[in-house]
Structures are given as structure tokens and as C-alpha cells.
Amino acid sequence: MIKIPTRILIVDDEVDFVDMLALRLEAVGETVLRAHTGQAALGQLQINPVDVVLLDIRMPGMQGIDVLSEIKHLHPLVEVILLTGHGTVESAVAGMKLGAFDFLVKPADFNELTLKLEAARKRKDAHEDRIRAAEARAIMRKKRGIF
């Protein structure tokens, strides 16, 4: 079976962390974009479609929760997995209430991360499939003169 790469945007102010995680994800066949600030992440999303964003909660400047809110406002189908340190699990839970798919505590286990990425991608794909089916039903109803 051919694996379709998940398009992932990693957003974290720790450059080495982003680079190492990106290399590991690319090694297992994923497509990875990188951003080191919230503003840079939002800019990336305007020009590059992604399936899942891995988003650090604590960053200088624009905080992860604010970035999450913008992502969900501008790109509601993009799934977001929050990355948090030990002391900010409450923030991650608050982020889930704002629409984040899930969260991971850093340092995260790579296998757990890949499982969450896969689940997030499946959720996004299923949501897109439901939208396409609803649009198709609407077109068929319109063709039959049913409003």
C-alpha cells in the first residue's frame, strides 16, 4: 500500500528541536515545513496547504494559543497538535477546548507522536470527505429541482 505523506508544519522557537524532529519525520516519509514564530507559521499556512500543525504553546511573541485561534479561524480543517512542557498541561487542555486535536508533553515519544499525527490526518480526511459528500448531495438536489 502506498503511503500518502502527511503535510506537517512544525512551529517551535527551539530551532534545533524543529530541525531534528523534521528530519525524523521526513525519514519516515512525511512532508515537513518549519516555522520558529507564530507569525511565520501563519505566513506558511497562507501559501502552503498542510494537514497537521505541531504547535509549541510557549513561544516568544505570539503565544501558541493565539496561533491556534488564528489557525482555526483561517484554516478550520487543519488539525493542530499542541506541544507543551511539563508545567503547561493546563494550557494544552485549554487549547483542546479551542479546537486543538490533541497535545503532547515534550520531550514526546516519537512513536506516540506519529500515532497522533496519523489520527489527526485521518480526522481531517474524514471531515473533508463529509464536506465533499454534502456538496455532491446539494448539487444533485439542485439538478432535480429540490431546494
Steps between C-alpha positions, in 0.01 A plus 500: 500500500633842407526747786391853423722737697336713765579868446623622839597846622719501810485825696746542787752766596762232578675477162695182581183325620315593181788390278546162670129424508463602135785268400344208686157560347645539152690174550165319544356660187321808627511844336615758754500879510664697781424825681659651809237762586125517498500769234728291277264203543199703392696623200591143404136394521398774257725358227536130588211263567564273799310222672636532854681769697726403790486816709701596807286679757775719648687716254630854511268750338178338385410217738392161369142538625466822297645324194256212552206744504618659176556164333153377593348828381685511165549127432234312698574159347870505594556285807729631774698295751635713782848447642540593864751486781419327828370817664253598231269200467211721612570729204494199269161392634373857451633480144302183438187688604588754229519232233841331529492132408724389787819583686835346583731573790859572394717310463247288315542135410543482121268199465227677696550806284468306175182331626345837586605642163335206323180539704490875433548444127221240495268741680576777250451265204168373639378855554594595142323187370180597685518850351546363147207261547277782627598718204425215259157445660427872471590499130281196435205656686541819299509307171176326597339831594487419870600789722 
